[in-house]
Amino acid sequence: MTRRLRGVILAMTLAAIACTRGKSVGPRAIAPGDAVWFSAGLPADPTEAEEILARGGFNHVFLPALRVAREGGAWRVAQAPPPARPLAATPVVLIVEGDATLTGSLEPVAGDRLAASIGEELKRLLAAHGTAFGRVEGVHLDLPLSQAASETFGTFAAQLRSRVPANLFLTCSLRFAPTEKEREDFVKRTSGVDGFVAFVFGEGAGADPVTADALGKAWWSGYSPSARGEWTSASGSGSGTLTEKHLRALTDDARVTLGHDLSLRQEGVSGFIFRPSAPVEIAGSTFGVGDQISFRQPLLSELLYRFGSDLAGRRFVRGRLVVLDGASDSERIFTLEALSDVLLGRPLQPDLHVTVTAEASGVRIAAENRSFHVSVVSRTSNWVEVDVPSGHIRDVQLGGFDRYEVFDAEGHAVTPGRATRVRFYETLVGPKERIEDATILVRGRPPADCCRFRQHLLAAAGTELAGDWIAPPPPPPTPTPISRSKPGSKPKHRGH
């Protein structure tokens, strides 16, 4: 190589280095599209979930990957188990979760150590289990972030950005709204992240769409529609938080009384208070007499309104992100199937199929919700009423219904001996729920054409479903026996 050629190559190399130093690396691109955040990960067999994700057109899936906590003055970063098998189609964002022990712990030196710890654990996870999640497109920080801590958080995020693979974007949760005076500093301090999930609805939401879009970065509008419960023991001490699977079970147990929390002043949220009258074991937790369980449930009708209004006219929004609790739809009230129907514009109503059958000793009532959509939680709004015109009701067996009332033919409340109608109440008509059959026992055999019925539901989406009286189908006719003559016999003739 000639001296002149070596000089040219050296000059080109120095120019390239100078050009690189002069340019700052811009934010990584984040593809538009709606997202689902599975806080408990995917079910053991994710096949059904994948089918729903594909049908609903979701473009991103957020899955737990690392959990961070402060223990004995040191950071502890642990890996969450990957799915049983990788997602085949939808790209995955790995969540780095932090608990309350991190609040106030992100001083600059500690932030550097935490970034190094997360970076090393993330490197190990991607080397050992990266393909087990599917196609990973980004890393999301769900760590405590406030305006007061934004400077140290920004330093930490910048340190972590250098340890995250360059082909992955880095985002973080935003649960507050910086004021107009604070925005410029906040944007500078969080330059290490490529975007945000701005939580605008549900538990822990404090961001707002206007402020999130004004930050000038890619962001998802985040929603947490799941109900949250707080368990207080009879002694007054806190016993932990509860999820939707507990709410479903509590509404179905006759040993637990339900009241509405009238002290709750939060707009767009319903409050319920449960008090056990006897020891109750539900989903691994035992509730005792004197315990109190308070639940807050965001209104689905409000969520549906926000889905449209929050995105209208926003320049940098990438889509909607919904956090779902529970490992599968069987542990949820607002299910993945229901969310898919919301985004596809399908009807959002429960479909309670009722059958009433007259039997030898009474009338049997069966009911099944054939939809993934649910009713509101209410002691008075969801019911099936059966008309027994002959009266003579001697007993009512509830089956899986929560309670009943009896009325006369004009709809007045009466004693059972004078009743001709029985109304069965169900506090919550859950997704795909089959209610155990109820029975109205009567004196004597009910007529074959007994009994007409009607139903009333208030859907969680806000629609009132009030049906007219429905007559049961007529009983099948009794087949007429066919007389068969023996071969060779002659027909008998009657004389006139």
C-alpha positions, 0 to 999 in steps of 0.5 A: 500500500502506497503512502498516499493511499494510506493517507487517504484511508486515514483521512476517511477514517478520521472523518467518519469518526468525527461525523459519528461523534457529531451525530446523536443517536436518535430514538429507536423506531416504535411501530404503531399498533395496539398492545396487551400487557400480561402482568402474570405472563401467558397461560401454560398453553398460549395457543388460544391467547395467540389466536385471540391476539391475531384475531384482534389485530394486536401488534405488541405483547408486553411480558414480565422478564425481570423483577427488581427489588432492594434487599439489605441495601443491595439490588436484587434482579431476578428473571421471570420464567419465559412462556411455555413456548415462544409467541409465533407472530406478535413481537414481544416487549420485555418488562423490567418490573420494580416494587415500592422498595425502589422509591427514593433509591435511585441516587446517581451512584446507586442508579449506575449500579442498578443499570449495570445489574439490569444490563447484565441480567438482561444479557444473560436472559437474552442469551439463555431465553431470548428466543423463548419469548418470541421475537423481542423488539424492546425493553420496558421499564416499569419502575417508580418514576416521579417528576422529583426523581426524573433527573436521577431516573434519566441518568439511570435510563441513559446508563441502561440504554448503553447496555440494551442491544441497539436493535431494541427500543427502551420505554418506561411507564409514565404515571403522572403529568409533568406541568407545562413548566416541567416538560422541557426539563423532563424531556431532556432528563429522559432522553435515554428512553425512546418512548412512554406508556402513559397510564391514563385510566385505571389503578395508578393512572395519573398521566393525561393524553395532552401532556403525553403527546406534548413530550414529543416522543412515541407513546402508548395510551395505557389502561388498567381496567382490572378490579383491585381489592384491599383486604383488612383483617378483623384486627384492622391490619392490612392483609394484602391486595386481591385481584379479579379472580377473588372478586368473581368468587366473592360475588358467588358466595352466599356466606359473604355480604355485599355493599356498595362503597358510598365513600368512594369519590373517584370518578369512573370507578365503582366501589364494593365492600364484602364482609364474610359471615363465616370463614371463607376460603377463596383462591388460596386466601381464607377470609374470617368473620370481621374481615373487610374486603374493599374492591375498586372496579373501573367502569367499562363504559368509561373505558370504551369512551376513553379508547376513542377520545384519548387518541383523537388528534394525538400526533405521537401516539402509537396505539392503546395498551391494556394491562390484563391481570391473571394468567388466563381469561378464567381468572379475569372479569374483563377478558382478552376475548372481550378486549378483542371484541371491543377493538373489532367493534363487536357487540359487548353484551352478555348473552344469558341463555335461559331454559325453564322445564316443568318436571314431576315435582317442580320447575327447573331453571337453567342459565348460561352466559354464552358470551365473554362479556359480563354484567355489572356487579349489582344485587338488584340489576341482574335477574331471571323471573319465572311465572308459576300461574298455579301458585302452590309454591312450597320451596325454592332451591337457589342452585347457583343463583345468589338470592331470590324474591317472590311476588304475586301476579301484579308484581307485589312482594308477598309471602311464599304461600301467596306467590306466583312468581319467583325472581332469581338474582345473580350479582355478577354474570361472569364470562362464559358462566354456567349458573347451577340449576335452580328449582321451584318446588310446587304442590302437585305436578305443574302443567305441561305448558309451565312456565313463562319467564323473563330476564333483566341484565345491566351489561358492564358496557352500560347497556340495559337488557330487559326481555319480555315474557317468553313462553316455554316451547310446547311439549312434544306430542305423545306418539300414537301407537301403531296397531299392527295385524298379525300375518294372515289375520282378518280385520274385525268388523263392527256391526251397525 
